[in-house]
């Protein structure tokens, strides 16, 4: 997940004219990277939330 972030930033900072000249395969890779990165962040946040809730649940006992 961390290795995808620089690639996403690279594509996001490309000028619109340059982005339009990219091949469709490169555009698909950019979209896929954004989706995978978003899903990774959601999974990471969900894991942290489950850890915190289990920690508080165990500390009450």
C-alpha positions in Angstrom: 0.0 0.0 0.0 2.8 2.4 0.8 4.6 1.7 -2.4 1.5 2.7 -4.4 1.3 6.2 -3.0 4.2 7.7 -4.9 2.8 6.3 -8.2 -0.6 7.8 -7.4 1.0 11.1 -6.6 2.9 11.0 -9.9 -0.3 10.4 -11.9 -2.2 13.0 -9.9 0.5 15.7 -10.6 0.6 15.2 -14.3 -0.8 18.1 -16.3 -4.2 17.4 -17.9 -2.8 17.6 -21.4 -0.1 15.0 -20.6 -2.6 12.8 -18.8 -4.8 12.8 -21.9 -1.9 11.5 -24.0 -1.4 8.5 -21.7 -2.4 5.1 -23.1 -5.6 3.7 -21.8 -3.7 0.9 -20.0 -1.8 3.5 -18.0 -5.0 5.3 -17.1 -6.5 2.0 -16.0 -3.4 1.3 -13.8 -3.8 4.8 -12.2 -7.5 4.1 -11.5 -6.7 0.7 -10.1 -4.0 2.1 -7.9 -6.4 4.6 -6.4 -9.0 1.9 -5.7 -6.5 -0.4 -4.1 -5.0 2.4 -2.0 -8.5 3.4 -0.8 -9.4 -0.2 0.1 -6.1 -0.6 1.9 -6.8 2.5 4.0 -10.3 1.3 4.8 -8.9 -2.1 5.9 -6.2 -0.5 8.0 -8.7 1.8 9.7 -11.1 -1.1 10.3 -8.3 -3.1 11.8 -7.3 -0.3 14.1 -10.9 0.2 15.2 -11.3 -3.5 16.0 -8.1 -3.4 18.0 -9.2 -0.4 20.0 -12.6 -1.9 20.7 -11.1 -5.3 21.7 -8.6 -3.5 24.0 -11.4 -1.6 25.8 -13.6 -4.7 26.0 -10.7 -6.7 27.6 -9.8 -3.9 30.0 -13.4 -3.8 31.4 -13.1 -7.4 32.5 
